[in-house]
Amino acid sequence: MDILFVIIAFIAGVAISYVILRFHKNGIIKKAEEDGELIKKNKLLEAKEKFMAMKEEKEKNLRQQEQKLQQAYQRNKQHEQQLSSKQAELQKQQNELQQDRQQIEQKRNALNNRTEEVEKLQRQVLQRLEDVSGMSAEEAHKQLMESMKDEAKTSAMAYINDVMDEARMNATKEAKKIIIQSIQRLASETAVENAVSVFHIDNDEVKGRIIGREGRNIRTLEACTGVEIIVDDTPECITLSAFDPVRREIARLALHNLVQDGRIHPSRIEEVVAKVKKQVEDEIIEVGKRTTIDLGVHGLHPELVRMVGRMKYRSSYGQNLLMHARETANLCATMASELGLNAKSARRAGLLHDIGKVYDEDLEMPHALVGKNLCEKYGEKPDICNAVGAHHDEIEMTTPIAPIVQSCDAISGARPGARREIVEAYIKRLKDLEDLALSYPGVRKTYALQAGRELRVIVSADKISDKDSEVLSFDLANKIQNELTYPGQVRITVIRETRSISFAK
């Protein structure tokens, strides 16, 4: 019974559950259908709104495109109007050009007719002239050309002579002006250096100490300095002889220190000479630096600065080389500024132009080329190297400052009192000038004046005419220039005099 009751209760529970589940399922389905209808309506509304938005956007784009098309249409219409106006203007210009062409053609025809008439009249006139003159037009033309040719040649020669005289006069005047201005703006001292230096002493007892036992002191001193020391009977002085001024200066200073110190023996001499050499070398460098600073020449290689300092102890024909270099540098700068050139480069080239004379090694080549090689070696510019190498015409001049350096070198060397000259050479130079002029026929007397810078030639009036005097002066100048050596320039004056003498009794 219990089992049956349980089964019946189970079946009843299942039935009740089925009924309840079926009822609940119907409610869920109904609710789901209601929710689906609601979602469907919402989706339809969203789709409709989206469709309306897309439609509005599309219509907006269409309106914008329509507006752009309208604007493009308006622009095209304006372009068409402009093209139409330009075409009308071009047509108008073509019509005017056609009219001008017709007018030009008419004028050309009229000009051709007038030319034919003129040629006809010209032929008639020529025919009448030929009938009157008795010669043809060709002959008259040749005769006229010959006369015009002679006249033109004479006029041209006269014009050429006038132009050459004027150019020569102006060139000489300007050159003298520049040189005189350059010289007047400078003042220089004259220094004369010899191959002998004299060392003064207080008494002759010092001579024995300098000579030393068996002459060992003087031999040591000569060996250390390379200077010949002459101790003779000349009172209170010792002679130092050497061609190198630096060595003479070292020997002089060493003697001075030894005499003042009183200790004179070989080891002390070697010590003092070594010390003095260092002192002189320092002084040389200091002189070089001071010179470059005074002249405003900067950036020189230290070796070139040392060589500039060595110029202080070197002379050329009696003229101190450093003073000559300074004077030439200042002259070059002045002359370059007068000519509108670079004054700094000219001053630099003028300072270095004789640098080859103080080179330590003795090379078998002119000092100008040695100086050029040194300038190239130590980094100087090509225009400076060319000016240094060409100031004695050893190489070709390729820069404007080269002739300036050459001229200023000659000015400084030829200045009165700058260099001494051996009397025999001076007399020989004057005699060579006079003999050269006397070798010409018709020359009676010659006189060399102003230290050989002027040559006066007196000729016979019956043998040489005035025109021959000019030729003689020109030939003498060329011959002197090519055959003789002379400082500066030589002026040749040919004098021709005719005298008529009568006596009243």
Backbone hydrogen bonds, N-H to C=O, Kabsch-Sander energy under -0.5 kcal/mol:
donor,donor_aa,acceptor,acceptor_aa,energy
5,F,1,M,-2.9
6,V,2,D,-2.4
7,I,3,I,-2.6
8,I,4,L,-3.1
9,A,5,F,-2.5
10,F,6,V,-2.5
11,I,7,I,-2.8
12,A,8,I,-2.6
13,G,9,A,-2.5
14,V,10,F,-2.5
15,A,11,I,-2.3
16,I,12,A,-2.7
17,S,13,G,-2.8
18,Y,14,V,-2.4
19,V,15,A,-2.4
20,I,16,I,-2.9
21,L,17,S,-2.9
22,R,18,Y,-2.4
23,F,19,V,-2.4
24,H,20,I,-2.7
25,K,21,L,-2.5
26,N,22,R,-2.1
27,G,23,F,-1.8
28,I,24,H,-2.2
29,I,25,K,-2.6
30,K,26,N,-2.2
31,K,27,G,-2.6
32,A,28,I,-3.0
33,E,29,I,-2.5
34,E,30,K,-2.3
35,D,31,K,-3.0
36,G,32,A,-2.8
37,E,33,E,-2.5
38,L,34,E,-2.2
39,I,35,D,-2.7
40,K,36,G,-2.8
41,K,37,E,-2.4
42,N,38,L,-2.4
43,K,39,I,-2.9
44,L,40,K,-2.6
45,L,41,K,-2.4
46,E,42,N,-2.8
47,A,43,K,-3.0
48,K,44,L,-2.5
49,E,45,L,-2.8
50,K,46,E,-2.8
51,F,47,A,-2.6
52,M,48,K,-2.4
53,A,49,E,-2.5
54,M,50,K,-2.7
55,K,51,F,-2.5
56,E,52,M,-2.5
57,E,53,A,-2.6
58,K,54,M,-2.6
59,E,55,K,-2.5
60,K,56,E,-2.3
61,N,57,E,-2.5
62,L,58,K,-2.4
63,R,59,E,-2.3
64,Q,60,K,-2.4
65,Q,61,N,-2.7
66,E,62,L,-2.4
67,Q,63,R,-2.2
68,K,64,Q,-2.6
69,L,65,Q,-2.7
70,Q,66,E,-2.0
71,Q,67,Q,-2.4
72,A,68,K,-2.9
73,Y,69,L,-2.2
74,Q,70,Q,-2.2
75,R,71,Q,-2.5
76,N,72,A,-2.6
77,K,73,Y,-2.3
78,Q,74,Q,-2.3
79,H,75,R,-2.8
80,E,76,N,-2.5
81,Q,77,K,-2.0
82,Q,78,Q,-2.7
83,L,79,H,-3.1
84,S,80,E,-2.3
85,S,81,Q,-2.4
86,K,82,Q,-2.8
87,Q,83,L,-2.7
88,A,84,S,-2.2
89,E,85,S,-2.5
90,L,86,K,-3.0
91,Q,87,Q,-2.4
92,K,88,A,-2.0
93,Q,89,E,-2.6
94,Q,90,L,-2.6
95,N,91,Q,-2.1
96,E,92,K,-2.4
97,L,93,Q,-3.0
98,Q,94,Q,-2.4
99,Q,95,N,-2.1
100,D,96,E,-2.8
101,R,97,L,-2.6
102,Q,98,Q,-2.1
103,Q,99,Q,-2.4
104,I,100,D,-2.8
105,E,101,R,-2.5
106,Q,102,Q,-2.2
107,K,103,Q,-2.6
108,R,104,I,-2.8
109,N,105,E,-2.3
110,A,106,Q,-2.2
111,L,107,K,-2.8
112,N,108,R,-2.8
113,N,109,N,-2.2
114,R,110,A,-2.4
115,T,111,L,-2.8
116,E,112,N,-2.3
117,E,113,N,-1.9
118,V,114,R,-2.5
119,E,115,T,-2.9
120,K,116,E,-2.1
121,L,117,E,-2.5
122,Q,118,V,-2.9
123,R,119,E,-2.5
124,Q,120,K,-1.9
125,V,121,L,-2.6
126,L,122,Q,-2.9
127,Q,123,R,-2.3
128,R,124,Q,-2.3
129,L,125,V,-2.8
130,E,126,L,-2.8
131,D,127,Q,-2.1
132,V,128,R,-2.5
133,S,129,L,-3.3
134,G,130,E,-1.9
140,A,136,S,-2.4
141,H,137,A,-2.4
142,K,138,E,-2.3
143,Q,139,E,-2.6
144,L,140,A,-2.6
145,M,141,H,-2.5
146,E,142,K,-2.4
147,S,143,Q,-2.2
148,M,144,L,-2.6
149,K,145,M,-2.6
150,D,146,E,-2.4
151,E,147,S,-2.2
152,A,148,M,-2.8
153,K,149,K,-2.6
154,T,150,D,-2.5
155,S,151,E,-2.6
156,A,152,A,-3.0
157,M,153,K,-2.6
158,A,154,T,-2.4
159,Y,155,S,-2.7
160,I,156,A,-3.1
161,N,157,M,-2.7
162,D,158,A,-2.5
163,V,159,Y,-2.9
164,M,160,I,-3.1
165,D,161,N,-2.9
166,E,162,D,-2.8
167,A,163,V,-3.0
168,R,164,M,-3.1
169,M,165,D,-2.7
170,N,166,E,-2.9
171,A,167,A,-3.1
172,T,168,R,-2.6
173,K,169,M,-2.4
174,E,170,N,-3.1
175,A,171,A,-2.9
176,K,172,T,-2.6
177,K,173,K,-2.4
178,I,174,E,-2.7
179,I,175,A,-2.7
180,I,176,K,-3.0
181,Q,177,K,-2.7
182,S,178,I,-2.4
183,I,179,I,-2.5
184,Q,180,I,-3.0
185,R,181,Q,-1.6
186,L,183,I,-1.6
191,A,189,E,-0.6
193,E,191,A,-0.5
197,S,240,L,-2.9
199,F,197,S,-0.5
199,F,238,I,-3.4
200,H,198,V,-0.6
201,I,236,E,-1.2
206,V,203,N,-1.2
207,K,204,D,-0.8
208,G,204,D,-0.7
209,R,205,E,-1.1
210,I,206,V,-2.3
211,I,207,K,-2.3
212,G,208,G,-2.6
215,G,212,G,-1.8
216,R,213,R,-1.7
217,N,211,I,-0.9
218,I,211,I,-1.4
219,R,215,G,-1.9
220,T,216,R,-2.2
221,L,217,N,-2.5
222,E,218,I,-2.4
223,A,219,R,-2.5
224,C,220,T,-2.4
225,T,221,L,-2.0
226,G,222,E,-2.5
228,E,241,S,-2.5
229,I,227,V,-0.6
230,I,228,E,-0.6
230,I,239,T,-3.3
231,V,229,I,-0.7
232,D,230,I,-0.6
237,C,234,T,-0.9
238,I,199,F,-2.6
239,T,230,I,-2.3
240,L,197,S,-3.5
241,S,228,E,-3.1
241,S,239,T,-0.5
242,A,195,A,-2.1
248,R,244,D,-1.9
249,E,245,P,-2.4
250,I,246,V,-2.4
251,A,247,R,-2.6
252,R,248,R,-2.4
253,L,249,E,-2.5
254,A,250,I,-2.4
255,L,251,A,-2.5
256,H,252,R,-2.3
257,N,253,L,-2.5
258,L,254,A,-2.6
259,V,255,L,-2.8
260,Q,256,H,-2.2
261,D,257,N,-2.4
262,G,258,L,-2.7
264,I,262,G,-0.9
265,H,263,R,-0.6
269,I,265,H,-2.8
270,E,266,P,-2.4
271,E,267,S,-2.1
272,V,268,R,-2.8
273,V,269,I,-2.8
274,A,270,E,-2.1
275,K,271,E,-2.1
276,V,272,V,-2.8
277,K,273,V,-2.6
278,K,274,A,-1.8
279,Q,275,K,-2.1
280,V,276,V,-3.2
281,E,277,K,-2.6
282,D,278,K,-2.3
283,E,279,Q,-2.2
284,I,280,V,-2.7
285,I,281,E,-2.2
286,E,282,D,-2.4
287,V,283,E,-2.8
288,G,284,I,-2.4
289,K,285,I,-2.6
290,R,286,E,-2.7
291,T,287,V,-2.4
292,T,288,G,-2.3
293,I,289,K,-2.3
294,D,290,R,-2.6
295,L,291,T,-2.2
296,G,292,T,-0.8
296,G,293,I,-0.5
297,V,292,T,-2.5
298,H,296,G,-0.7
304,L,301,H,-0.6
305,V,301,H,-2.2
306,R,302,P,-2.2
307,M,303,E,-2.0
308,V,304,L,-2.1
309,G,305,V,-1.9
310,R,306,R,-1.8
311,M,307,M,-1.0
311,M,308,V,-0.6
312,K,309,G,-1.4
313,Y,310,R,-1.4
314,R,311,M,-1.7
316,S,319,Q,-2.9
319,Q,316,S,-1.8
320,N,191,A,-1.0
321,L,314,R,-3.1
322,L,311,M,-1.2
324,H,320,N,-2.3
325,A,321,L,-2.6
326,R,322,L,-2.7
327,E,323,M,-2.6
328,T,324,H,-2.7
329,A,325,A,-2.5
330,N,326,R,-2.4
331,L,327,E,-2.4
332,C,328,T,-2.7
333,A,329,A,-2.3
334,T,330,N,-2.4
335,M,331,L,-2.9
336,A,332,C,-2.7
337,S,333,A,-2.2
338,E,334,T,-1.9
339,L,335,M,-1.6
340,G,337,S,-0.7
341,L,336,A,-3.3
343,A,341,L,-0.8
346,A,342,N,-1.8
347,R,343,A,-2.5
348,R,344,K,-2.3
349,A,345,S,-2.6
350,G,346,A,-2.4
351,L,347,R,-2.1
352,L,348,R,-1.8
353,H,349,A,-0.8
355,I,352,L,-1.8
357,K,354,D,-1.7
358,V,355,I,-1.2
359,Y,356,G,-0.8
363,L,361,E,-1.0
365,M,363,L,-1.8
370,V,366,P,-2.0
371,G,367,H,-2.7
372,K,368,A,-2.1
373,N,369,L,-2.5
374,L,370,V,-2.3
375,C,371,G,-2.4
376,E,372,K,-2.4
377,K,373,N,-2.4
378,Y,374,L,-2.2
379,G,376,E,-1.2
380,E,375,C,-3.0
385,C,381,K,-2.3
386,N,382,P,-2.5
387,A,383,D,-2.0
388,V,384,I,-2.3
389,G,385,C,-2.4
390,A,386,N,-1.8
391,H,388,V,-0.6
393,D,390,A,-1.9
394,E,389,G,-0.6
402,A,399,T,-1.0
404,I,400,P,-0.7
405,V,401,I,-2.3
406,Q,402,A,-2.2
407,S,403,P,-2.5
408,C,404,I,-2.7
409,D,405,V,-2.3
410,A,406,Q,-1.9
411,I,407,S,-2.4
412,S,408,C,-2.5
413,G,409,D,-2.1
414,A,410,A,-2.6
415,R,411,I,-0.8
418,A,415,R,-2.6
419,R,415,R,-0.5
420,R,317,Y,-1.8
426,Y,422,I,-2.6
427,I,423,V,-2.8
428,K,424,E,-2.5
429,R,425,A,-2.2
430,L,426,Y,-2.0
431,K,427,I,-2.4
432,D,428,K,-2.5
433,L,429,R,-1.8
434,E,430,L,-2.0
435,D,431,K,-2.9
436,L,432,D,-2.2
437,A,433,L,-1.7
438,L,434,E,-2.3
439,S,435,D,-1.1
440,Y,437,A,-1.4
443,V,440,Y,-1.3
444,R,458,I,-2.7
445,K,458,I,-1.6
447,Y,456,R,-2.4
449,L,447,Y,-0.6
449,L,454,E,-3.2
453,R,449,L,-0.9
453,R,450,Q,-1.2
454,E,449,L,-1.8
455,L,491,R,-3.6
456,R,447,Y,-2.9
457,V,455,L,-0.5
457,V,493,T,-3.3
458,I,445,K,-2.9
458,I,456,R,-0.5
459,V,457,V,-0.6
459,V,495,I,-2.5
460,S,442,G,-2.6
463,K,460,S,-0.8
464,I,460,S,-2.0
469,S,465,S,-1.7
470,E,466,D,-1.4
471,V,467,K,-1.7
472,L,468,D,-2.7
473,S,469,S,-2.4
474,F,470,E,-2.2
475,D,471,V,-2.7
476,L,472,L,-2.6
477,A,473,S,-2.0
478,N,474,F,-2.1
479,K,475,D,-2.5
480,I,476,L,-2.7
481,Q,477,A,-2.1
482,N,478,N,-1.9
483,E,479,K,-2.3
484,L,480,I,-1.9
491,R,453,R,-2.4
492,I,490,V,-0.5
493,T,455,L,-2.9
493,T,491,R,-0.6
494,V,492,I,-0.5
495,I,457,V,-3.6
495,I,493,T,-0.5
496,R,494,V,-0.5
497,E,459,V,-0.6
501,I,499,R,-0.5
505,K,503,F,-0.6
